[in-house]
Amino acid sequence: MFKYTLDNKRYHTLNYFYRKKFNSKVFKVSLNAGFGCPNKVDGKGCIFCKNGSGNEFKNFDLLTQFELVKDKVEKKWPGSKHIAYFQADTNTYASVDVLKKTFEPMLSIPSVVGLDIATRSDALSEEVLDYLSELNERTFLTVEIGLQSSYDETLKLIKRGHDVKNFEDSVRKLQERNIFTVVHIINGLPGETKEMMINTAKYVNSLGVQGIKIHMLYISQGTELEEMYKNKHFHILTKEEYINIVCEQLEYLNEEMVIMRITGDPIKEEIIEPMWLLKKFVVLNDIDKELKNRGIYQGDKI
């Protein structure tokens, strides 16, 4: 059995990582702090973006959001510990004073064992990085950064708003501060080949980061990506293609890297394609089956 799992997975699961680190079930409480995004200032943002991620309680203040989300999961995981997960949009897109007023109250909640801050590489000033470094000394801090692809031409196509060098520089600065860093990538971006997707995984591995989130591209109503799909009908990965790519990507990821996510999580009422992605647990189970059928584990090709 793979040594970084508690449930017979062949990759380093987040559940294993949290259990070993905190000796408890840990649940991430998704929060929407309303920071906005620098990529939406002069435009619509990334072509696949609609409203950003968040919870159904986003119109409440953060402490109320936390309690409402926590109360929902307590029924399933009573007595669990929590990580305050600032998920929606770009959560360092503000002054340090504003960031302090946002993050600090979470640290006073007894069950909170850490903060998870999702952001962009172009929203990490030296002042913000210094504050994150200081936070990292007081709690378990995770910083998540979207890369999506290691190819500049793809980043330009999806209107990412930064290039690979900007991303890499920010990751290096986080790593120099010993901050647990998670990178997001997307499989199935328009025009990308299987080889390109595998290379993106290899690139992320070369950075020495601690975690990765692997997503499947999906098309939501009301996005620029929807218009692109209507006009060009670019190829959408089948479930079988996606599973094949993910299995190969895992082989090129160091076994100590935590696989924080391994599929997408679209909203049923908004998704246009691919509909197979709505069956999340089928996808997860099929990935497990394929890894077993091939007799492979995360990190096998390193």
VOBAFI-654068 format. One record per residue (C-alpha): residue in three letters; chain; x, y, z. Coordinates in pm, 1 decimal, always signed. Example, Ala and Ser with C-alpha at 12.3 -4.5 7.8 and 13.67 -1.06 7.14 Angstrom:
REM residues 2
+-----+---+----------+----------+----------+
!   r ! c !       c1 !       c2 !       c3 !
+-----+---+----------+----------+----------+
! ALA ! A !  +1230.0 !   -450.0 !   +780.0 !
! SER ! A !  +1367.0 !   -106.0 !   +714.0 !
+-----+---+----------+----------+----------+
***
This chain:
REM residues 302
+-----+---+----------+----------+----------+
!   r ! c !       c1 !       c2 !       c3 !
+-----+---+----------+----------+----------+
! MET ! A !     +0.0 !     +0.0 !     +0.0 !
! PHE ! A !   +116.5 !   +354.6 !    -77.1 !
! LYS ! A !   +265.8 !   +504.5 !   +239.7 !
! TYR ! A !    +91.2 !   +843.2 !   +213.3 !
! THR ! A !   -268.7 !   +725.2 !   +228.1 !
! LEU ! A !   -513.8 !   +582.5 !   +479.7 !
! ASP ! A !   -769.4 !   +452.9 !   +229.5 !
! ASN ! A !   -579.8 !   +246.1 !    -28.0 !
! LYS ! A !   -520.7 !   +535.7 !   -268.0 !
! ARG ! A !   -208.2 !   +527.9 !   -482.5 !
! TYR ! A !   -134.5 !   +895.3 !   -435.1 !
! HIS ! A !    -64.2 !  +1128.6 !   -140.3 !
! THR ! A !   -406.8 !  +1221.1 !     -9.1 !
! LEU ! A !   -499.3 !  +1539.8 !   +173.0 !
! ASN ! A !   -683.2 !  +1335.5 !   +434.5 !
! TYR ! A !   -361.3 !  +1147.3 !   +514.4 !
! PHE ! A !   -160.2 !  +1467.5 !   +533.7 !
! TYR ! A !   -400.7 !  +1638.5 !   +773.7 !
! ARG ! A !   -446.2 !  +1327.4 !   +989.2 !
! LYS ! A !    -72.6 !  +1286.9 !  +1032.8 !
! LYS ! A !     -9.2 !  +1654.0 !  +1096.9 !
! PHE ! A !   -298.2 !  +1727.8 !  +1333.7 !
! ASN ! A !   -391.3 !  +1379.3 !  +1461.0 !
! SER ! A !   -753.1 !  +1459.9 !  +1377.0 !
! LYS ! A !  -1001.9 !  +1492.2 !  +1096.4 !
! VAL ! A !   -953.5 !  +1839.7 !   +950.5 !
! PHE ! A !  -1214.9 !  +2019.2 !   +743.3 !
! LYS ! A !  -1153.1 !  +2326.9 !   +529.4 !
! VAL ! A !  -1420.1 !  +2590.4 !   +591.4 !
! SER ! A !  -1466.0 !  +2784.9 !   +266.8 !
! LEU ! A !  -1495.6 !  +3160.6 !   +310.9 !
! ASN ! A !  -1565.5 !  +3450.7 !    +78.1 !
! ALA ! A !  -1392.2 !  +3768.9 !   +194.8 !
! GLY ! A !  -1497.3 !  +3969.7 !   -109.4 !
! PHE ! A !  -1148.2 !  +4076.6 !   -214.2 !
! GLY ! A !  -1209.0 !  +4078.4 !   -588.6 !
! CYS ! A !   -939.1 !  +4005.6 !   -845.3 !
! PRO ! A !   -671.2 !  +4219.1 !  -1013.9 !
! ASN ! A !   -739.2 !  +4038.4 !  -1340.2 !
! LYS ! A !  -1095.3 !  +4173.9 !  -1342.8 !
! VAL ! A !  -1003.1 !  +4539.7 !  -1299.2 !
! ASP ! A !   -959.2 !  +4610.3 !  -1671.0 !
! GLY ! A !  -1146.8 !  +4313.3 !  -1808.6 !
! LYS ! A !  -1356.5 !  +4006.7 !  -1733.9 !
! GLY ! A !  -1074.1 !  +3800.2 !  -1592.7 !
! CYS ! A !   -981.3 !  +3450.3 !  -1706.8 !
! ILE ! A !  -1206.6 !  +3321.3 !  -1982.7 !
! PHE ! A !  -1332.3 !  +3030.7 !  -1771.1 !
! CYS ! A !  -1413.4 !  +3243.8 !  -1467.1 !
! LYS ! A !  -1766.4 !  +3342.1 !  -1376.5 !
! ASN ! A !  -1819.3 !  +3446.3 !  -1017.8 !
! GLY ! A !  -1523.9 !  +3291.6 !   -841.8 !
! SER ! A !  -1551.5 !  +3017.8 !   -580.1 !
! GLY ! A !  -1723.5 !  +3060.4 !   -248.1 !
! ASN ! A !  -1998.6 !  +2933.3 !    -22.9 !
! GLU ! A !  -2372.3 !  +2995.5 !    -12.8 !
! PHE ! A !  -2327.2 !  +3220.2 !   +291.2 !
! LYS ! A !  -2101.8 !  +3474.7 !   +117.1 !
! ASN ! A !  -2328.8 !  +3768.5 !   +202.4 !
! PHE ! A !  -2264.0 !  +3720.3 !   +575.1 !
! ASP ! A !  -1961.7 !  +3848.9 !   +766.7 !
! LEU ! A !  -1668.5 !  +3608.1 !   +784.6 !
! LEU ! A !  -1719.9 !  +3484.9 !  +1139.8 !
! THR ! A !  -2085.6 !  +3410.8 !  +1061.8 !
! GLN ! A !  -1985.2 !  +3237.7 !   +738.7 !
! PHE ! A !  -1742.0 !  +3024.9 !   +935.2 !
! GLU ! A !  -2000.9 !  +2917.5 !  +1192.5 !
! LEU ! A !  -2266.7 !  +2841.2 !   +931.3 !
! VAL ! A !  -2034.6 !  +2627.0 !   +719.6 !
! LYS ! A !  -1886.9 !  +2458.7 !  +1026.0 !
! ASP ! A !  -2230.9 !  +2371.5 !  +1161.4 !
! LYS ! A !  -2314.3 !  +2193.0 !   +837.6 !
! VAL ! A !  -2007.6 !  +1969.3 !   +847.8 !
! GLU ! A !  -2014.3 !  +1902.5 !  +1220.6 !
! LYS ! A !  -2300.4 !  +1659.9 !  +1160.0 !
! LYS ! A !  -2074.7 !  +1453.7 !   +934.8 !
! TRP ! A !  -1744.3 !  +1499.8 !  +1117.9 !
! PRO ! A !  -1818.1 !  +1585.9 !  +1480.3 !
! GLY ! A !  -1520.3 !  +1707.3 !  +1678.9 !
! SER ! A !  -1310.5 !  +1783.5 !  +1372.0 !
! LYS ! A !  -1055.3 !  +2062.6 !  +1353.6 !
! HIS ! A !  -1077.7 !  +2334.5 !  +1093.4 !
! ILE ! A !   -876.1 !  +2535.1 !   +845.7 !
! ALA ! A !  -1017.6 !  +2872.8 !   +746.9 !
! TYR ! A !  -1009.4 !  +2854.9 !   +368.7 !
! PHE ! A !  -1017.4 !  +3189.9 !   +191.7 !
! GLN ! A !  -1124.6 !  +3046.8 !   -140.1 !
! ALA ! A !  -1307.2 !  +3307.3 !   -347.7 !
! ASP ! A !  -1114.9 !  +3530.0 !   -587.4 !
! THR ! A !   -772.8 !  +3676.3 !   -489.4 !
! ASN ! A !   -723.9 !  +3683.8 !   -115.2 !
! THR ! A !   -412.3 !  +3898.9 !   -100.2 !
! TYR ! A !   -556.4 !  +4167.4 !   -326.5 !
! ALA ! A !   -565.3 !  +4432.6 !    -51.3 !
! SER ! A !   -339.7 !  +4626.3 !   +181.7 !
! VAL ! A !   -169.3 !  +4444.3 !   +467.0 !
! ASP ! A !   -390.9 !  +4632.3 !   +713.1 !
! VAL ! A !   -700.4 !  +4491.0 !   +542.5 !
! LEU ! A !   -547.5 !  +4143.2 !   +529.9 !
! LYS ! A !   -478.0 !  +4154.7 !   +902.3 !
! LYS ! A !   -836.8 !  +4255.2 !   +978.8 !
! THR ! A !   -952.0 !  +3964.1 !   +763.3 !
! PHE ! A !   -721.3 !  +3683.0 !   +871.8 !
! GLU ! A !   -642.6 !  +3754.0 !  +1235.9 !
! PRO ! A !   -996.4 !  +3692.6 !  +1377.0 !
! MET ! A !   -986.5 !  +3338.2 !  +1239.4 !
! LEU ! A !   -685.1 !  +3256.5 !  +1455.1 !
! SER ! A !   -885.9 !  +3320.6 !  +1771.3 !
! ILE ! A !  -1133.4 !  +3040.2 !  +1691.0 !
! PRO ! A !  -1035.4 !  +2740.7 !  +1910.4 !
! SER ! A !  -1093.8 !  +2474.2 !  +1643.9 !
! VAL ! A !   -894.1 !  +2654.8 !  +1373.3 !
! VAL ! A !   -551.0 !  +2498.5 !  +1320.1 !
! GLY ! A !   -450.6 !  +2689.2 !  +1009.7 !
! LEU ! A !   -529.7 !  +2928.2 !   +726.3 !
! ASP ! A !   -550.3 !  +2845.9 !   +356.3 !
! ILE ! A !   -525.1 !  +3152.5 !   +132.9 !
! ALA ! A !   -601.0 !  +3129.9 !   -238.9 !
! THR ! A !   -440.5 !  +3402.8 !   -446.5 !
! ARG ! A !   -258.0 !  +3492.6 !   -767.6 !
! SER ! A !   +109.6 !  +3533.8 !   -838.1 !
! ASP ! A !    +58.4 !  +3897.4 !   -939.9 !
! ALA ! A !    -98.9 !  +3986.8 !   -604.6 !
! LEU ! A !   +195.2 !  +3905.1 !   -379.5 !
! SER ! A !   +390.2 !  +4222.0 !   -302.2 !
! GLU ! A !   +696.9 !  +4209.3 !    -78.9 !
! GLU ! A !   +493.6 !  +4365.1 !   +201.9 !
! VAL ! A !   +224.5 !  +4101.0 !   +167.6 !
! LEU ! A !   +485.0 !  +3824.1 !   +151.5 !
! ASP ! A !   +645.4 !  +3952.0 !   +471.3 !
! TYR ! A !   +308.6 !  +3944.9 !   +647.0 !
! LEU ! A !   +241.3 !  +3592.6 !   +521.4 !
! SER ! A !   +582.9 !  +3489.1 !   +652.6 !
! GLU ! A !   +492.1 !  +3628.3 !   +992.7 !
! LEU ! A !   +155.7 !  +3449.6 !   +982.5 !
! ASN ! A !   +336.1 !  +3128.3 !   +894.8 !
! GLU ! A !   +521.8 !  +3145.5 !  +1225.9 !
! ARG ! A !   +195.1 !  +3154.7 !  +1422.7 !
! THR ! A !    -22.8 !  +2902.4 !  +1242.3 !
! PHE ! A !    -15.6 !  +2640.2 !   +968.9 !
! LEU ! A !    -37.6 !  +2854.4 !   +656.8 !
! THR ! A !   -113.7 !  +2731.8 !   +307.6 !
! VAL ! A !    -96.9 !  +2960.5 !     +5.1 !
! GLU ! A !   -263.0 !  +2840.6 !   -314.9 !
! ILE ! A !   -167.4 !  +2990.6 !   -650.8 !
! GLY ! A !   -325.3 !  +2926.3 !   -987.9 !
! LEU ! A !    -87.9 !  +2843.4 !  -1271.8 !
! GLN ! A !   -324.9 !  +2643.4 !  -1494.2 !
! SER ! A !    -60.7 !  +2582.3 !  -1763.4 !
! SER ! A !   +317.3 !  +2607.1 !  -1790.2 !
! TYR ! A !   +284.9 !  +2746.0 !  -2145.4 !
! ASP ! A !   +276.5 !  +3122.2 !  -2193.3 !
! GLU ! A !    +78.0 !  +3090.2 !  -2514.6 !
! THR ! A !   -198.1 !  +2911.4 !  -2324.3 !
! LEU ! A !   -192.6 !  +3167.4 !  -2043.7 !
! LYS ! A !   -235.0 !  +3440.6 !  -2302.7 !
! LEU ! A !   -520.2 !  +3254.1 !  -2470.7 !
! ILE ! A !   -714.2 !  +3210.3 !  -2145.3 !
! LYS ! A !   -639.2 !  +3573.2 !  -2047.7 !
! ARG ! A !   -464.7 !  +3471.2 !  -1730.5 !
! GLY ! A !   -308.8 !  +3815.0 !  -1687.2 !
! HIS ! A !    +43.7 !  +3698.8 !  -1601.1 !
! ASP ! A !   +312.7 !  +3481.3 !  -1750.5 !
! VAL ! A !   +500.4 !  +3176.7 !  -1624.1 !
! LYS ! A !   +797.2 !  +3383.3 !  -1504.6 !
! ASN ! A !   +577.1 !  +3598.0 !  -1279.5 !
! PHE ! A !   +426.6 !  +3281.5 !  -1134.5 !
! GLU ! A !   +764.3 !  +3116.9 !  -1081.9 !
! ASP ! A !   +910.1 !  +3422.7 !   -911.3 !
! SER ! A !   +622.2 !  +3432.3 !   -663.1 !
! VAL ! A !   +647.9 !  +3061.0 !   -588.0 !
! ARG ! A !  +1021.3 !  +3099.6 !   -526.4 !
! LYS ! A !   +957.1 !  +3378.9 !   -276.7 !
! LEU ! A !   +699.0 !  +3168.7 !    -93.4 !
! GLN ! A !   +934.3 !  +2872.5 !    -80.5 !
! GLU ! A !  +1215.5 !  +3091.2 !    +51.8 !
! ARG ! A !   +983.0 !  +3176.0 !   +339.7 !
! ASN ! A !   +902.2 !  +2807.5 !   +400.8 !
! ILE ! A !   +534.2 !  +2860.2 !   +327.0 !
! PHE ! A !   +333.7 !  +2551.7 !   +229.4 !
! THR ! A !   +252.8 !  +2623.2 !   -135.3 !
! VAL ! A !    -13.6 !  +2461.7 !   -353.7 !
! VAL ! A !    -30.6 !  +2505.5 !   -731.2 !
! HIS ! A !   -346.7 !  +2473.6 !   -941.6 !
! ILE ! A !   -334.9 !  +2329.7 !  -1292.9 !
! ILE ! A !   -611.8 !  +2262.4 !  -1544.6 !
! ASN ! A !   -626.9 !  +1974.6 !  -1789.6 !
! GLY ! A !   -809.0 !  +2020.7 !  -2118.7 !
! LEU ! A !   -736.0 !  +2386.4 !  -2188.4 !
! PRO ! A !   -805.3 !  +2483.3 !  -2552.8 !
! GLY ! A !   -528.4 !  +2381.6 !  -2789.8 !
! GLU ! A !   -323.7 !  +2185.6 !  -2536.8 !
! THR ! A !   -203.1 !  +1835.2 !  -2612.5 !
! LYS ! A !   -160.2 !  +1550.0 !  -2369.5 !
! GLU ! A !   +215.0 !  +1605.7 !  -2381.6 !
! MET ! A !   +170.5 !  +1970.4 !  -2280.0 !
! MET ! A !    -46.1 !  +1871.3 !  -1981.8 !
! ILE ! A !   +209.4 !  +1614.7 !  -1870.8 !
! ASN ! A !   +482.4 !  +1876.0 !  -1905.1 !
! THR ! A !   +288.0 !  +2117.3 !  -1686.3 !
! ALA ! A !   +278.9 !  +1852.7 !  -1412.1 !
! LYS ! A !   +653.0 !  +1796.4 !  -1455.6 !
! TYR ! A !   +710.9 !  +2170.8 !  -1430.2 !
! VAL ! A !   +511.9 !  +2196.6 !  -1106.9 !
! ASN ! A !   +711.7 !  +1908.3 !   -964.4 !
! SER ! A !  +1036.8 !  +2086.5 !  -1049.0 !
! LEU ! A !   +936.1 !  +2380.9 !   -829.1 !
! GLY ! A !   +952.5 !  +2177.2 !   -509.8 !
! VAL ! A !   +608.8 !  +2290.7 !   -391.9 !
! GLN ! A !   +420.6 !  +2099.3 !   -126.8 !
! GLY ! A !    +84.0 !  +2046.5 !   -294.4 !
! ILE ! A !   -106.1 !  +2047.3 !   -621.7 !
! LYS ! A !   -467.6 !  +2073.4 !   -731.8 !
! ILE ! A !   -551.5 !  +1909.9 !  -1063.6 !
! HIS ! A !   -868.5 !  +2033.3 !  -1230.3 !
! MET ! A !  -1059.0 !  +1935.1 !  -1540.4 !
! LEU ! A !  -1160.5 !  +2228.9 !  -1759.5 !
! TYR ! A !  -1535.3 !  +2278.1 !  -1765.5 !
! ILE ! A !  -1747.6 !  +2533.7 !  -1945.2 !
! SER ! A !  -1990.8 !  +2737.1 !  -1740.1 !
! GLN ! A !  -2278.6 !  +2945.3 !  -1869.4 !
! GLY ! A !  -2208.4 !  +3315.4 !  -1902.5 !
! THR ! A !  -1832.1 !  +3288.4 !  -1944.8 !
! GLU ! A !  -1609.0 !  +3396.7 !  -2229.9 !
! LEU ! A !  -1508.9 !  +3031.2 !  -2259.3 !
! GLU ! A !  -1869.9 !  +2948.7 !  -2345.6 !
! GLU ! A !  -1856.5 !  +3188.7 !  -2639.3 !
! MET ! A !  -1524.2 !  +3043.1 !  -2752.1 !
! TYR ! A !  -1667.2 !  +2691.4 !  -2738.6 !
! LYS ! A !  -1974.5 !  +2791.4 !  -2939.3 !
! ASN ! A !  -1756.6 !  +2948.8 !  -3207.9 !
! LYS ! A !  -1472.5 !  +2697.5 !  -3229.7 !
! HIS ! A !  -1598.2 !  +2377.3 !  -3063.2 !
! PHE ! A !  -1252.4 !  +2291.9 !  -2937.9 !
! HIS ! A !  -1200.9 !  +1941.3 !  -2806.3 !
! ILE ! A !  -1330.2 !  +1866.0 !  -2456.4 !
! LEU ! A !  -1151.0 !  +1577.5 !  -2289.1 !
! THR ! A !  -1352.4 !  +1261.9 !  -2244.8 !
! LYS ! A !  -1357.1 !  +1103.2 !  -1901.9 !
! GLU ! A !  -1125.6 !   +831.2 !  -2027.4 !
! GLU ! A !   -879.6 !  +1084.4 !  -2168.8 !
! TYR ! A !   -879.7 !  +1284.8 !  -1846.7 !
! ILE ! A !   -818.8 !   +977.3 !  -1631.5 !
! ASN ! A !   -537.0 !   +865.0 !  -1858.9 !
! ILE ! A !   -367.3 !  +1204.9 !  -1834.1 !
! VAL ! A !   -408.0 !  +1231.2 !  -1456.3 !
! CYS ! A !   -261.5 !   +885.7 !  -1401.3 !
! GLU ! A !    +46.1 !   +979.5 !  -1603.9 !
! GLN ! A !    +78.0 !  +1317.2 !  -1433.0 !
! LEU ! A !    +80.2 !  +1149.5 !  -1092.0 !
! GLU ! A !   +378.5 !   +939.5 !  -1193.2 !
! TYR ! A !   +580.1 !  +1259.2 !  -1244.0 !
! LEU ! A !   +489.6 !  +1412.0 !   -907.9 !
! ASN ! A !   +712.4 !  +1352.8 !   -607.1 !
! GLU ! A !   +540.9 !  +1113.6 !   -367.1 !
! GLU ! A !   +571.1 !  +1368.3 !    -85.2 !
! MET ! A !   +362.6 !  +1623.2 !   -276.9 !
! VAL ! A !     +5.9 !  +1635.5 !   -142.8 !
! ILE ! A !   -265.5 !  +1586.4 !   -403.8 !
! MET ! A !   -514.0 !  +1840.7 !   -271.9 !
! ARG ! A !   -764.4 !  +1788.2 !   -554.1 !
! ILE ! A !   -775.8 !  +1557.8 !   -851.6 !
! THR ! A !  -1089.8 !  +1658.9 !  -1041.9 !
! GLY ! A !  -1314.3 !  +1957.9 !  -1103.0 !
! ASP ! A !  -1625.3 !  +2047.2 !   -904.2 !
! PRO ! A !  -1871.4 !  +2236.8 !  -1127.3 !
! ILE ! A !  -2212.3 !  +2376.5 !  -1037.3 !
! LYS ! A !  -2478.3 !  +2150.1 !  -1187.8 !
! GLU ! A !  -2708.8 !  +2432.8 !  -1292.2 !
! GLU ! A !  -2431.7 !  +2622.2 !  -1474.6 !
! ILE ! A !  -2219.2 !  +2358.8 !  -1648.5 !
! ILE ! A !  -2239.1 !  +2317.3 !  -2026.8 !
! GLU ! A !  -1961.4 !  +2061.8 !  -2081.4 !
! PRO ! A !  -1841.9 !  +1801.7 !  -1989.0 !
! MET ! A !  -2145.0 !  +1656.0 !  -1811.9 !
! TRP ! A !  -1946.0 !  +1350.2 !  -1699.1 !
! LEU ! A !  -1766.0 !  +1575.3 !  -1453.2 !
! LEU ! A !  -2082.1 !  +1601.6 !  -1243.0 !
! LYS ! A !  -2029.3 !  +1242.3 !  -1131.7 !
! LYS ! A !  -1734.0 !  +1333.2 !   -913.5 !
! PHE ! A !  -1706.9 !  +1010.8 !   -717.9 !
! VAL ! A !  -1730.3 !   +802.4 !  -1034.2 !
! VAL ! A !  -1432.0 !   +995.3 !  -1170.8 !
! LEU ! A !  -1237.2 !   +950.3 !   -846.5 !
! ASN ! A !  -1313.7 !   +579.0 !   -834.1 !
! ASP ! A !  -1219.5 !   +533.0 !  -1198.7 !
! ILE ! A !   -884.4 !   +704.0 !  -1137.2 !
! ASP ! A !   -821.4 !   +460.9 !   -852.2 !
! LYS ! A !   -912.9 !   +165.9 !  -1072.8 !
! GLU ! A !   -688.3 !   +279.3 !  -1356.7 !
! LEU ! A !   -391.4 !   +333.5 !  -1126.4 !
! LYS ! A !   -442.6 !    -17.8 !   -990.3 !
! ASN ! A !   -487.0 !   -169.7 !  -1336.8 !
! ARG ! A !   -158.2 !    -13.7 !  -1446.7 !
! GLY ! A !    +14.4 !   -109.3 !  -1123.6 !
! ILE ! A !   +145.2 !   +245.8 !  -1076.3 !
! TYR ! A !   +178.8 !   +494.0 !   -791.9 !
! GLN ! A !   +248.1 !   +863.1 !   -755.5 !
! GLY ! A !   +614.6 !   +934.7 !   -818.3 !
! ASP ! A !   +690.2 !   +616.9 !  -1010.2 !
! LYS ! A !   +871.0 !   +797.6 !  -1292.8 !
! ILE ! A !  +1089.7 !  +1019.7 !  -1075.3 !
+-----+---+----------+----------+----------+
***
